Amino acid sequence: DTRQAEIGDKIHFAVMAIEASAKEMSISPMEMRRRLEKVGLVLVIFYDTRTCSMLHDSKYGLHLMSDDYILNDLLRELGDRQ
């Protein structure tokens, strides 16, 4: 089912983003998740980004890039919004 595949992709990305962010900050993924919950940050912010759109559109090839590459794109995009 396509809908289930999309949900699976979103969950996979959320987990990957938490793990990559934790690695970047030299903390455990559980600690990163705890910090995100503490400040009320909802990961659905990602779904409103250009990076998300590009990740889910195979013509951009972003799905072929490393987790770190995607995370850096996302962090840059979110930084540009501020």
Buried (B, 14 or more C-beta within 10 A) or exposed (E): EEEEEEEEEBEEBBEBBBBBBBBEEEEEBEEBBEBBEEEEEEBEEBEEBEBBEBBBEEEBEBEEBEEEEBBBBBBEBEEEEE
